Amino acid sequence: MSAGEVTQDKHEYLTVPQFAKRVHRDRQTVYGWIRTRKMPEGSVLMVHGHLEVDWTVWQNHVPKVL
């Protein structure tokens, strides 16, 4: 699976830099959210040693104010 790929179950996985750009936040802010567990459960995966964010889970759990 590559970053930004949509799988058959309609989940879109983004690298942290891609995710940060999409939510208009600094990459370090996103890493802080991950470290302090402010990301929705099940939205952060470790894939081949890199963190990826499930955009679909994020959209379903976070208010639309971002």
Order of alpha helices (4+ residues) and beta strands (2+ residues): beta-alpha-alpha-beta-beta-alpha
